Amino acid sequence: MRLNHDERGLTLVELMVVVVFLAVGILTLTLVQTHSFRDVYGTGLHTRALDIAQLQLETARSAGFTLAQSDSGVTGGFTWRCDVDSVDVALRRVTATVSWTDKGATRSVRLMDLLSAR
């Protein structure tokens, strides 16, 4: 019994080519996933730092013009500093700076707001 050309199946070379293409595709997807994970982790750190800076601004704002004062501390691996400076007779600038280390580099965010005596 003779087999048709359509019934013969794959050769070993064709099978190896398919395996190589699949391996390259899977490696590419793995690299994309790894980079995505790192980016999401870094963005999460940045968001947490912004939350801490916003909290410090809100703390100074809730203390009011006369009681707002400079402060600093460490929260969950983040170092923060809140500076209150006089800009004018009835105006103070509040600056919240949060720093952290990511991938061996120091990163930071800074938020500023103004408090008035009125």
Order of alpha helices (4+ residues) and beta strands (2+ residues): alpha-beta-beta-beta-beta
